[in-house]
């Protein structure tokens, strides 16, 4: 039986900032970083939620730590595709580091082309507009309790308004879902 991709943008899983920056150059919208091989349980929890809405692209470094991360993630996730880069294309100029972030942009584009093409064909509307996010008072620095409640509910890793918003988009959370969560908290 042939696998059918979800009708949504892919979520790319990478190790660090350099990898994320390289993907951003290709126009990738949804990225989660593992921040190395010691993956926090919140990252795995978030990815488990995310895989319900999106197919995951595991794009990890072709080295020992990258293989460890891949093994750990594939043992606990379901909707993923492992994309393997050629190690020789990931070596830094000084020959001391291996990483997706070291790849030439054209090589990375070729590696991900089938996924990038699909992403470009998807007309995904944001599940939550910036205006709705602001109207829910989630952009306010002072609203720490509400942000913390949402972070805990959806296993969101970061507390900045920008990262909470991006995470909610990845999970396709709507204004109505957040409003219900807030009302439920007020009733408790």
KAGI-V365284 format. One record per backbone hydrogen bond with DSSP energy under -0.5 kcal/mol. CO is the residue of the C=O (numbers start at 1). NH is the residue of the N-H. E is the energy in kcal/mol with one decimal. If there is no record, write none. Layout:
co={CO:CO}
nh={NH:NH}
e={E:E}
This chain:
co={3:6:10:11:12:12:13:14:15:15:16:17:18:19:20:21:22:23:23:24:29:30:32:37:40:40:41:42:43:44:45:46:47:49:50:50:55:56:56:57:57:58:58:61:63:64:65:66:67:68:69:70:71:72:73:73:78:79:81:81:82:83:86:87:90:92:97:99:100:104:105:106:107:108:109:112:112:113:114:115:116:117:118:118:119:122:123:127:129:130:131:132:133:134:140:142:143:144:145:146:147:148:149:150:151:151:152:160:161:162:163:164:165:166:167:168:169:174:175:176:177:178:179:180:181:182:183:184}
nh={5:8:12:57:14:32:59:34:35:36:20:21:22:23:24:25:26:26:28:27:31:12:14:39:43:44:45:46:47:48:49:50:51:52:53:54:11:58:81:13:59:60:83:63:67:68:69:70:71:72:73:74:75:76:76:77:80:56:58:83:84:85:89:90:99:95:92:102:103:108:109:110:111:112:113:115:116:117:118:119:120:121:121:122:122:124:125:175:133:134:135:136:138:137:143:144:147:148:149:150:151:152:153:154:155:156:155:164:165:166:167:168:169:170:171:173:172:178:179:180:181:182:183:184:185:186:187:188}
e={-0.6:-1.6:-0.5:-2.9:-0.6:-2.6:-2.6:-2.5:-2.1:-0.6:-2.3:-3.0:-2.0:-2.1:-2.5:-1.5:-0.7:-0.9:-2.0:-1.7:-0.6:-2.5:-2.3:-1.5:-0.9:-1.4:-2.6:-2.6:-2.5:-2.3:-1.9:-2.8:-2.4:-1.3:-1.7:-2.4:-2.3:-0.6:-2.1:-3.3:-0.9:-0.6:-2.6:-1.8:-2.5:-2.3:-2.5:-2.4:-2.5:-2.4:-2.8:-2.9:-1.2:-0.5:-1.1:-1.5:-1.4:-2.4:-2.8:-0.6:-0.5:-0.6:-1.7:-2.0:-2.3:-1.8:-3.1:-1.9:-1.8:-2.2:-2.4:-2.1:-2.1:-2.0:-0.8:-1.1:-2.5:-2.7:-1.5:-2.7:-2.2:-1.2:-0.6:-1.0:-0.7:-0.8:-0.6:-0.6:-2.4:-2.4:-2.6:-1.6:-1.9:-2.0:-0.9:-1.6:-2.0:-2.8:-2.2:-2.2:-2.9:-2.5:-2.3:-2.2:-0.6:-1.9:-0.7:-2.5:-2.6:-2.4:-2.3:-2.4:-2.0:-2.2:-2.1:-2.6:-0.9:-1.9:-2.9:-2.4:-2.0:-2.5:-2.7:-2.6:-1.8:-2.0:-1.7:-0.9}
